[in-house]
Amino acid sequence: MSIDLKPLMKSGTPKYIAIADAIEQAISSGELVAGTKLPTHRHLADDLAVSVQTVSNAYRYAEKKGIVEAWVGSGTFVSDFQLSKVTEFLLIEDRDSYQGTQGRAIDLSIAHPVCTIQHKQLFNDALMKIANSDTDILIRAAKPVQGQPQHIEHISQWLNEQKIPTQEERIILCNSASQGLMVALGCAVQVGEIVACEDLVDHGLIARSRILNFKLCPIATDRQGIIPEHFERACQQSKIKALSCTPSMSNPASTHMGLQRRIEIADIARRYNVLIIEDDVYGALEPERTAPLSSLLPEQSFYITALTKTIAPGLRVGCLVAPRQYLQHAISLLAASSWMATPMLFEVASLWIKDGTLQRLINFEQQEFAARQRMAKEILKDFEYDYHPNGMHLWLNLPDNWDADEFVATAHQSNILITGYQPFVIEKSAPLKRVRISLGMESSRYRVKYALQLLADILSAPPPPTHILL
């Protein structure tokens, strides 16, 4: 295509930056739309009377910012990430912060939303607004343990948007989903009782089973999560007290229950009087989200969510929606563990819910993870893995000549951090040829792309001699 960038280019900056900025302006104005193929390096260089190397540097810089995507053999295209929102919130790394990350390991090992310098700026702005308001309640509040009424009201509003309408009196504010899960399990399960779960689970549930001394019963899964027939068989064979599960984008396998599957699981839980403990920390990443499992059986479900996986890990804003008969027990457990959730962080969340910032940040995560998943699909097209189109994980199936420990160690030697299968396995049996790759810890999409390309190269070669990995 042909595009005139000259009127958009600013003087006084390096030419490659001026070209990249001009492309971004053209996208923001609508002159360039998502999916548009940009001119070849030579064509644009001739149009702008610059060197081909300058255009190459400009396209590379624009790709680091996430506004274009380069596909080998096909060309450079405008990213389908909505740049009007990127421009509004500047949800990109600037070149200085990117350069500051060079030399350190590329971390693909942690379940982490994509956080940018603008997240920090938005947080700073919220703190300034709070500082200029009446902060007495934030510093002096010691009751109610359940949470400040105005914060519960705003969290209730957000839950309704997440298809989990509930009475405000059933909402308990927590310092993250981790605390909410601990409180729910403490309410629902006694020592020695059995909790059903996915056959691969977040390591936090395994840790809690050891702390609270209950038994985990792994249930077979497919791409939609827990298989109903296997769940019902477990209920027939054992006294299952609760089902603790992650129906949306489970960790690590990225299984995702459709609505019909959720209806079937809820029906089995109802018939066998099994409590549901739903960990929904990833659910908001689904653009057209499926109704939570708890919404189908609210009278015997604990629903848990937080902003740590969808906005920022340090925003320890979580909530637990408890069945009415367990509400006072849950509040007592919360009081025993931390007394109450930190009001200051909930004040930030309330501001963001009221002014729309929270939803815009969630939209960013949805779109950014979708872009990273598409990037992974292209780079790892020769390998098998499980994923969700908006999820933050890849559950990679290793080729026959690799085992998980070898691959994790080899990746580490290449300065890339990934996670083996061991933290997610309940019963230690035959080793799995699986590793988890998480796409959100690195704010630079360029670094993620580089790491995935290097991992693909490693997978394509035989494992190195063992002494190399020592």
VENJO-V347609 format. One record per residue. N is the residue number from 1. PHI is phi in whole degrees, -180 to 180 (NA if undefined). D_FIRST is the distance of its C-alpha to the first C-alpha in Angstrom with 1 decimal. Layout:
n: [N/N]
phi: [PHI/PHI]
d_first: [D_FIRST/D_FIRST]
//
This chain:
n: [1/2/3/4/5/6/7/8/9/10/11/12/13/14/15/16/17/18/19/20/21/22/23/24/25/26/27/28/29/30/31/32/33/34/35/36/37/38/39/40/41/42/43/44/45/46/47/48/49/50/51/52/53/54/55/56/57/58/59/60/61/62/63/64/65/66/67/68/69/70/71/72/73/74/75/76/77/78/79/80/81/82/83/84/85/86/87/88/89/90/91/92/93/94/95/96/97/98/99/100/101/102/103/104/105/106/107/108/109/110/111/112/113/114/115/116/117/118/119/120/121/122/123/124/125/126/127/128/129/130/131/132/133/134/135/136/137/138/139/140/141/142/143/144/145/146/147/148/149/150/151/152/153/154/155/156/157/158/159/160/161/162/163/164/165/166/167/168/169/170/171/172/173/174/175/176/177/178/179/180/181/182/183/184/185/186/187/188/189/190/191/192/193/194/195/196/197/198/199/200/201/202/203/204/205/206/207/208/209/210/211/212/213/214/215/216/217/218/219/220/221/222/223/224/225/226/227/228/229/230/231/232/233/234/235/236/237/238/239/240/241/242/243/244/245/246/247/248/249/250/251/252/253/254/255/256/257/258/259/260/261/262/263/264/265/266/267/268/269/270/271/272/273/274/275/276/277/278/279/280/281/282/283/284/285/286/287/288/289/290/291/292/293/294/295/296/297/298/299/300/301/302/303/304/305/306/307/308/309/310/311/312/313/314/315/316/317/318/319/320/321/322/323/324/325/326/327/328/329/330/331/332/333/334/335/336/337/338/339/340/341/342/343/344/345/346/347/348/349/350/351/352/353/354/355/356/357/358/359/360/361/362/363/364/365/366/367/368/369/370/371/372/373/374/375/376/377/378/379/380/381/382/383/384/385/386/387/388/389/390/391/392/393/394/395/396/397/398/399/400/401/402/403/404/405/406/407/408/409/410/411/412/413/414/415/416/417/418/419/420/421/422/423/424/425/426/427/428/429/430/431/432/433/434/435/436/437/438/439/440/441/442/443/444/445/446/447/448/449/450/451/452/453/454/455/456/457/458/459/460/461/462/463/464/465/466/467/468/469/470]
phi: [NA/-117/-144/-97/-92/-56/-65/-94/-84/-96/-83/89/-125/-52/-60/-67/-70/-61/-67/-62/-64/-66/-62/-63/-63/-65/-69/-62/-81/93/-68/-113/-111/-55/91/-67/-84/-82/-60/-63/-57/-65/-61/-68/-61/-64/-62/-99/57/-127/-77/-62/-62/-63/-66/-60/-65/-66/-66/-65/-66/-64/-69/-60/-77/87/-94/-135/-132/-102/-119/-56/84/-116/124/-114/-127/-67/-62/-87/-64/-74/-71/-61/-76/-62/-65/-62/-107/52/-82/-145/-81/-83/-66/-68/-69/-65/-63/-69/-94/-67/100/-94/-62/-87/-97/-115/-106/-116/-73/-152/-70/-78/-113/-120/-63/-75/-57/-62/-66/-63/-66/-61/-62/-64/-64/-65/-63/-65/-63/-92/-117/-79/-98/-57/-67/-74/-99/-99/-66/-125/-146/-77/-58/-65/131/-67/-55/-68/-72/-62/-60/-72/-64/-61/-61/-68/-60/-61/-67/-91/66/-129/-64/-157/-73/-59/-68/-93/-91/-119/-82/-130/-84/92/-68/-58/-68/-60/-66/-64/-65/-61/-65/-63/-75/-87/-126/-102/-54/86/-77/-108/-117/-79/-162/-63/-71/-124/-133/-61/-61/-63/-69/-62/-62/-69/-65/-78/-69/-91/62/-113/-101/-100/-117/-71/-111/-60/-128/-127/-66/-102/89/-58/-83/-54/-62/-71/-64/-65/-62/-64/-66/-74/-89/-138/-85/-84/-82/-149/-115/-103/-149/-122/-65/-106/54/-57/-108/-102/-82/62/-66/-147/-75/-75/-61/-62/-63/-64/-62/-66/-65/-63/-65/-66/-60/-66/-67/-104/56/-100/-71/-105/-119/-101/-94/-117/-70/-101/-58/-67/-75/-82/-58/-107/-72/-81/-57/-57/-57/-63/-69/-88/-148/-64/-72/-136/-129/-102/-110/-129/-151/-165/-100/-69/-100/-116/-127/-162/-61/-78/-87/-79/-107/-132/-148/-123/-102/-104/-59/-55/-72/-107/-60/-67/-62/-64/-63/-65/-65/-62/-61/-70/-94/-147/72/-159/-71/-70/-62/-58/-66/-70/-66/-62/-60/-62/-59/-70/-68/-67/-95/88/-61/-59/-67/-67/-68/-65/-58/-60/-62/-57/-73/-69/-67/-61/-65/-69/-66/-64/-62/-63/-61/-72/-72/-103/-62/-91/-128/-99/-159/-101/-164/-115/-57/-115/-85/-99/-120/-121/-107/-83/-93/-79/-60/-58/-83/-115/-114/-63/-63/-60/-69/-61/-67/-66/-62/-62/-61/-91/72/-125/-101/-134/-119/-75/-80/-57/-64/-106/-101/-83/-105/-76/-131/-66/-59/-94/-92/-138/-140/-104/-116/-106/-103/-106/-60/-84/-74/-88/-63/-62/-67/-63/-62/-60/-64/-64/-64/-68/-63/-63/-64/-64/-63/-80/-112/-71/-60/-71/-56/-57/-66/-68/-86/-73]
d_first: [0.0/3.8/6.7/10.3/12.4/15.4/17.3/17.2/18.5/22.3/24.7/27.5/25.6/24.4/21.0/19.5/20.9/19.7/16.0/16.6/18.4/15.8/13.3/16.3/17.0/13.6/14.3/17.8/17.2/15.1/12.0/10.4/12.1/13.6/11.9/8.2/6.8/6.2/5.6/8.8/11.9/12.6/9.5/9.9/13.6/13.7/11.9/14.5/17.3/18.1/19.0/17.0/19.7/19.0/15.3/16.9/19.5/17.2/15.3/18.8/20.2/17.7/18.5/22.1/21.7/20.4/17.2/14.8/15.8/15.5/16.4/17.9/16.6/13.6/11.5/11.2/10.8/12.0/15.6/17.2/20.0/20.6/19.6/21.5/24.6/23.7/23.4/26.6/28.6/26.8/27.3/26.0/27.8/27.7/27.6/31.3/32.3/30.0/31.7/35.0/34.6/34.1/37.2/38.5/38.3/35.4/37.1/36.2/39.8/40.2/39.5/37.7/35.1/32.2/33.7/31.8/33.1/32.4/34.9/37.4/36.7/37.0/40.3/41.5/40.8/42.7/45.6/45.8/46.0/48.7/50.6/50.7/52.2/55.5/55.5/59.1/58.4/56.0/58.5/61.8/60.9/62.9/62.9/61.8/61.1/58.7/56.4/56.2/56.1/53.1/51.1/52.1/51.1/47.5/47.3/48.6/45.9/43.2/45.0/45.0/41.2/41.3/43.4/46.7/48.7/52.1/55.0/54.7/58.2/56.9/54.3/55.3/53.1/52.8/51.6/48.8/48.7/50.7/53.7/53.1/53.3/56.5/58.1/57.2/58.6/61.7/62.4/61.7/63.1/66.5/67.5/67.4/65.5/62.5/58.9/56.4/52.9/49.9/50.7/48.2/48.5/47.5/50.1/51.2/53.0/54.7/56.0/57.3/59.2/61.1/61.8/63.0/64.5/63.1/62.0/58.5/58.1/54.8/53.4/51.2/47.6/44.6/41.0/42.3/44.9/48.6/49.8/52.2/54.8/55.1/55.5/58.2/60.0/60.1/61.5/64.2/65.2/65.3/65.7/62.2/62.4/58.7/55.2/53.0/49.4/45.7/44.2/40.7/38.8/41.9/42.3/41.9/41.0/38.6/40.5/39.8/42.3/41.2/43.3/45.6/46.4/47.2/49.5/51.3/51.8/53.1/55.5/57.0/57.4/59.2/61.5/62.5/62.6/60.1/58.6/54.8/53.4/49.6/47.4/44.2/42.6/39.2/39.2/37.2/34.2/33.9/31.6/33.7/36.8/39.7/43.1/45.0/47.9/50.4/49.5/51.0/54.2/54.7/58.5/58.4/55.2/54.3/50.7/49.2/45.9/44.7/41.7/42.0/39.5/37.0/37.1/39.0/41.9/44.0/43.9/46.9/46.8/48.1/50.1/52.5/53.3/56.8/58.9/61.5/64.4/62.9/61.8/64.8/64.9/61.3/61.9/64.9/63.0/60.3/63.1/64.7/61.5/60.0/61.8/58.6/54.8/53.7/53.3/51.0/48.1/48.6/48.5/45.0/43.9/45.6/43.7/40.4/41.3/42.4/39.4/36.7/35.7/37.0/34.8/31.7/32.5/33.1/29.8/28.2/30.2/29.3/25.5/25.9/28.1/25.9/23.0/25.5/26.9/23.5/23.2/26.7/26.2/23.6/25.7/29.1/28.1/31.0/33.6/35.3/35.5/36.2/34.1/33.2/29.5/30.3/33.1/33.7/35.4/34.9/38.2/37.6/39.7/40.6/40.9/44.5/45.0/44.3/46.5/45.5/47.6/46.3/42.7/43.2/45.1/42.6/39.7/42.0/42.6/38.8/38.9/37.5/39.7/39.8/42.7/44.9/46.3/49.8/49.5/48.6/51.3/54.6/56.7/56.7/56.5/54.5/51.6/48.1/45.3/43.0/41.4/39.6/36.4/35.6/32.1/33.0/35.3/32.5/30.6/27.9/25.5/24.8/28.5/28.7/25.9/27.7/31.0/29.8/28.4/31.8/33.7/31.9/33.0/36.5/36.7/35.7/38.7/42.4/44.2/45.6/49.3/51.2/52.5/48.9/48.5/51.8]
//
